[in-house]
Each structure stands twice: as structure tokens, then as C-alpha cells.
């Protein structure tokens, strides 16, 4: 075990149930320590056998976040980056599958010198080595690692063993934090501590004792509850930290500091940092909380009967990017989920199979008028054919009615298809993802990608991670970014077909962002004299948006949406 005693380690584990808030707790702890002038880095351990998050269903697992180096990972990594305002890499993320894969490959190549490779200690040792490497690459004094799952589960027991091994060797350099839920039966009842007691005993059973307990609850916990947890869980009362529900995740670091959490952690790690505080972060939160001017943003997708929680989890970075941009301009964002299938011409949706197509079209047109209520509309990334015709109708409506529009990845491709169909008159224009036989494949897999697919080399056919783009001067994109060369993150396989670029440009599209080779179209837009804001990005600009540094495309989009709202309010005499 080669971890250096010069590195300090914080581990965050969960108790009672999943979704208790370990990710935002870890992010908030990292932010607090960073604000003290200490260099930190954040890691996530997922207890899945999946090697990465790329094949996980986002409606089940949440958003697949992509790092600069192309790592497909858990959405918590996005929170780490947003809170720390740092770009992380694949070394900061691991799964059960990736750890086992590394150990097995090393054994196969005689990396263990022919020794019998047992699960313990070699799997935990690989975990420790990865944490050490992440800290070393970031030049971090403290590595904060969130362990997925909950205490007592079989899936994360080897990761907890890594914590135990580190704690034995470096007892003054390791802090273990349990985030545990205190349920309440109804508002007249007290917060229940028994589940937390069981979670602590589950940790005790694998040789661990938490240094702190973050008491997640609907309300701040009182001194009586702190006393009870402390007595039954063998921690001091001052190490039970209140973590009540908040309206905004960016309030959490400030909430923790009410219990002087940062200084308590540093005291256990025997660190005396430079004197700093959360001044800038507090100003950000005050700006967000103080915003009163609403801006209504509609997100058009194929969500059908999905619940709002699922949508928020699947498009977390998009939501946060909107919030960052709104805070920049002093707006209070109001996000609305819109089912694109409501815009499709379906006789059955108009009252039964016997109803006319004309009536169905009238219903779809009436539904489209809903878009007039929004100050801006976004079509986010996605895949597949369901709901696409409705998205295309929504994009057309936004283009013709001059509603600010931002297309992300698939949303950019569909905006290109819409113009090809309704401006150029290519009624069959499509992406070959949906219609491989179309005569106008304006969105297609590139020739070299097709060759790789024919050879069953699927992994090499997706653009993942950060790629550079060159922006044309005088365009919306160039004015938004303020530079002519940018780097943004991608996660897609299909591209604007180079064969059709010239004809699409004659239809009015400005490909304002292109790859350095000029072969790949990265940003499309309509000139401002034609539309106040109609743009799409082949990349995912939301992935690099930060609370105090909103992504430029989102920032410009929300600005124009706010101007539309102000004009509408003025017209109404508000």
C-alpha cells in the first residue's frame, strides 16, 4: 500500500437509503475546504460491475456525465466539477467493474509475479492506489472520495475495506463521514434516529467507526437528537452535523458551516489552513436566492409518462447550466417539461382512429401554440425515433415564431433537418439513425466510422470528451464565447453530413463553429437579422457550465430569452 502519509483522505458513505445526498454533501465538503485555501480533489466509487456509466440507462441511473478525457461517469462527477470549478479526469472515477478489470489484466500480464491474487487485499489496494494517483495528479492535499451505495450492502464492502486498511496505517490522516437519513412519520412526530444507529452498526461490523454523522432530515435536528445519536453511535455531539432539506443545493456548504464543519474536519486531520472563507460562494447564493424576475424555459423531449424526478436526474447538467446563466443575469429560472409527442399529427390523439388527419393536425397545431408561453426553448440530447417528429415541429414553430431556441447535440441535428425539410423542401431529409434509406441524409455517420462499424469496432465510432472548435468571427457563437477557438465535450456518433453543408448554408444556416479541419460542423445558427437566437451545438455545452462561470451559449440564450420576457411584460403594461 503506497499511499503517502502526506495525503489526507476523506471518505463519504451513506446510510439507511440511496439518494440521501452523498454527492452534494461530498461536493459541499470539497468546496468548504477549497475555500480555506487547501487544494482538494474529489472521487466517486460506483459499486456497479459496469466498467463505466456509458451503457447505463439514464432514466434508471441518472445523467451520464462526460469528462474532458472521454470518461463516461456518474452525474455526481458533474457536481464535483461545478462546486470545485475544476476539470476532473477518469482517474477520479471508478467502478467495481473497472477495479476488477485492472487487477485481472495485471495478473494476466504477470504484474503480480505469479502470486496467488486474492480479493483481499488486492482489490482494496487497487482502490487505494487509484485514490493516491488522483491526489497526486491534482497536487491535492486532501482527496475526498464518495462511496456509492449504503452501509451494510454487499456491493461496496471491498471499498469499505480499503477505508479500513488506510485508517489502520494512517489513523490521523483519514476521516470517515456517514450521511444518514432521519425519517419522520409526520410533522407532529420527532425525527427518528434508530435507522442511523443501525447504519453505524453496519459500519462497525466491517471495522469502521464514523468520525462525523451528517444527519439528513426534513428539518434541522435539535440538540436532543444530536445527543441521542452521539450516545448510541459513539461520536461526540459536536460531530453530529445538521443537514436539513434545502431549496437549492448551493446552500449546502453555507448550511454546513453553521456547524463549523470545515474547521472540525481540519482539526481531525491536524491541518491549519490559510484563513479564507466562502465569500464569493455566499454572494452567488444570495444572487440566486434574491432573483425575482422570472424567465420561462421550455425543454422539449420525449418524456411521455416519466416523473419529474426522473427528468431532473436525467438532464441534471442542462438544468444547472440554465440556473447558472439565469443567476448571471439576475433571473429566476422556471423550467417546464414539454412532451414532444403532443406536437405530432396522430389521428388517435385527436379522438380515435376514425378522426381525420386534418383534425389531428389541428390538435397538434393547437398544442404547439403552448410554446408561445415560453421565453426560450431547448431541445436536449437524446437518441431514437420516438417523439422526433414532434421535436421537429417544435423547432419549426420556434424558428418561424422567433422564439429563442437552443439545440443540444441531437437538438442541433434536428434543427438542421428541420431547415432542410421546410426551407430547402427536402421532405424526406433525416438522420440515418432513424431512416437509413433517406435520399437526403443530412445527418449521418462519417465514412471512416462506417468502416469501423463494419469491422464491429463500435467503441471507436463515438466522439467522447473534449474536442476543439474554431468559431467564425461576427457570429452569435463567437460573440458569446469572446474567442475564436474553444474546447467543448461531446457524446455522439452522428454528424452533419459534409456532402450537404454547402446546400444547407445556401438555405441560411451559418455553421459558426467547425472542427479545425473544417470537416465537422460543431455549431449551427441563423443570423441575428433573421432570428434573435436560433442556435445548436453538436457538443454538450452544459457539461462545462459552472455556477460562477456559466457556459457562454447558455448565457447568451438566457439573456435573449430574458429580453423576450421583458418585451412581453412591457407590452402587457407590467
Order of alpha helices (4+ residues) and beta strands (2+ residues): beta-alpha-beta-alpha-beta-beta-alpha-beta-alpha-alpha-beta-alpha-beta-alpha-beta-alpha-beta-alpha-alpha-alpha-beta-alpha-alpha-beta-alpha-beta-alpha-beta-alpha-beta-beta-alpha-beta-alpha-beta-beta-alpha-beta-beta-beta-alpha
